[in-house]
């Protein structure tokens, strides 16, 4: 079964998703699953050294990308071949369906990820897919460690992104932050609380 908080990726001839197995190992350990859309047959692929969990990131044509809890980023082809690279920024990272990736072009996306230790222990990362696939930490000019952030969405027409910021140190100073695609702050708007903001109308 797919992991509930990891995307299901539709490729040209297959569907790719992460499977974290079961506690009693009846389904085996965590893996990356390729499901052939024609035959309906599935193929589970695992690294030689198995991580605790895989997360599906992004898919295009015959390629799916995954991240692992042991700091790896994997490029998986539908023929079962894979490349893997190690990135310390992924060590101990956790993922949630409430913090999806926002693509700013065909190969680049931004995402807020957490370490799982607490809600405010967040990392902001830039994913790059394609031949030179990688993940790297970024620090927007508005980012304050210890505050809690949500990446609401990106407007593809205006090329602007919308974030909410909850100031955990002084109540009542929460903000809606609007940036360009380089994450430069364009303007901020005071808000009562981040949980009350789901979308913005320009």
C-alpha positions in Angstrom: 0.0 0.0 0.0 1.2 3.6 -0.6 2.3 5.7 2.2 -0.6 8.1 3.0 1.5 11.3 3.3 3.8 10.6 0.3 2.7 11.6 -3.3 1.8 9.0 -6.0 3.7 9.9 -9.2 2.1 9.2 -12.6 4.8 8.5 -15.2 4.4 7.6 -18.9 3.7 3.9 -18.5 3.9 3.4 -14.7 2.8 4.8 -11.3 5.5 5.2 -8.7 5.1 5.6 -5.0 6.7 4.9 -1.6 5.7 1.9 0.5 7.0 1.8 4.1 6.1 -1.8 4.7 4.5 -3.0 7.9 5.6 -3.4 11.5 5.3 -7.1 11.3 7.2 -7.1 7.9 4.4 -9.1 6.2 4.7 -6.7 3.3 8.5 -6.4 3.7 10.6 -3.4 4.5 10.2 0.0 3.1 10.6 0.3 -0.7 9.9 2.2 -3.9 7.1 0.7 -5.9 6.7 0.8 -9.7 3.2 -0.2 -10.8 2.9 -1.0 -14.5 -0.2 0.7 -15.8 -0.7 -1.8 -18.6 -0.2 -5.1 -16.8 -1.1 -4.0 -13.3 2.1 -5.8 -12.0 4.1 -4.1 -9.3 7.9 -4.1 -8.7 9.4 -3.1 -5.3 12.9 -1.7 -5.4 15.1 -1.1 -2.4 18.5 0.3 -1.7 21.2 -2.1 -0.6 21.2 -0.5 2.9 17.6 0.1 3.7 16.4 3.3 5.2 13.6 3.7 7.7 11.4 5.2 5.0 11.2 6.5 1.4 9.2 9.5 0.2 8.1 10.0 -3.4 9.0 13.5 -4.6 8.5 14.2 -8.3 7.9 12.3 -11.5 8.3 13.0 -15.2 8.2 10.7 -18.3 10.1 7.6 -17.3 11.8 8.9 -14.1 10.7 9.2 -10.5 12.6 10.8 -7.6 12.6 9.7 -4.0 14.1 10.9 -0.8 15.1 8.6 2.1 15.5 9.1 5.9 19.1 8.1 5.7 20.0 11.2 3.7 19.8 9.9 0.1 18.1 11.3 -3.0 17.2 8.6 -5.6 16.6 8.9 -9.3 14.6 5.8 -10.3 13.9 4.8 -13.9 10.9 2.7 -14.9 13.2 0.0 -16.0 14.3 -0.4 -12.4 17.7 1.2 -12.7 18.6 3.9 -10.2 21.1 6.5 -9.3 21.5 7.7 -5.7 23.3 10.6 -4.1 23.9 11.4 -0.4 22.8 14.8 1.0 23.2 15.7 4.7 20.3 18.0 4.5 18.0 15.0 4.3 19.4 13.3 7.4 16.6 12.7 9.8 14.1 14.8 7.7 10.4 14.0 7.8 7.8 14.8 5.3 4.1 15.6 5.5 1.3 16.0 3.0 0.5 19.4 4.6 3.9 20.7 3.3 3.9 19.8 -0.4 6.6 20.9 -2.8 5.9 23.9 -5.0 7.5 23.7 -8.4 8.7 27.1 -9.8 9.7 25.6 -13.2 9.9 22.1 -14.8 13.0 21.1 -12.8 13.0 23.1 -9.6 10.8 23.1 -6.5 10.8 24.6 -3.0 9.6 22.8 0.1 9.5 23.1 3.9 10.6 19.9 5.6 10.8 19.1 9.3 13.1 16.9 11.4 10.1 15.4 13.3 11.5 16.7 16.6 9.0 19.6 16.9 6.8 21.7 14.7 9.2 24.6 14.5 12.3 22.6 13.7 11.9 23.2 10.0 14.2 23.3 7.0 13.6 25.2 3.8 15.0 23.3 0.8 15.4 23.6 -2.9 15.0 20.5 -5.0 16.5 20.3 -8.5 15.5 17.4 -10.7 16.9 16.2 -14.0 20.5 15.1 -14.8 22.1 17.0 -12.0 19.6 16.1 -9.3 20.2 17.5 -5.9 18.7 19.1 -2.8 20.1 22.1 -0.9 19.1 24.2 2.0 18.1 27.8 1.3 17.5 30.7 3.7 15.0 33.2 2.5 15.4 36.8 3.8 12.2 36.4 5.9 13.2 33.1 7.5 13.6 33.3 11.3 14.7 30.0 13.1 12.2 29.0 15.7 9.1 30.5 13.9 6.6 28.2 12.3 6.1 28.5 8.5 3.6 27.1 5.9 4.1 27.4 2.2 0.5 28.0 1.0 1.0 28.0 -2.7 2.7 29.6 -5.7 0.9 31.8 -8.3 2.3 30.6 -11.7 1.1 33.7 -13.5 2.6 36.3 -11.2 5.5 34.0 -10.2 4.9 34.8 -6.5 4.8 32.5 -3.5 2.7 32.9 -0.3 3.8 31.9 3.1 2.4 32.2 6.6 4.7 32.9 9.6 3.7 32.2 13.2 5.9 34.1 15.6 6.3 31.6 18.4 8.2 34.1 20.6 5.6 37.0 20.7 2.0 36.4 20.1 0.0 38.5 17.7 2.9 39.2 15.3 1.9 36.6 12.7 2.4 37.5 9.0 1.4 36.5 5.5 4.6 36.8 3.4 4.6 37.2 -0.4 7.9 36.5 -2.3 9.1 36.3 -5.9 10.7 33.1 -7.3 14.1 34.0 -5.8 12.3 34.1 -2.4 12.9 37.8 -2.0 10.1 39.4 0.1 7.8 41.6 -1.9 5.4 42.5 0.9 4.0 41.3 4.2 0.5 41.5 5.7 -0.3 41.0 9.4 -2.7 38.1 10.1 -4.4 36.8 13.3 -3.1 33.3 12.9 -1.7 31.0 10.2 -4.4 28.4 10.6 -7.0 30.8 9.5 -5.3 31.4 6.1 -5.7 28.8 3.3 -5.5 30.8 0.2 -5.1 34.4 -0.9 -6.9 36.3 -3.7 -4.7 38.9 -5.4 
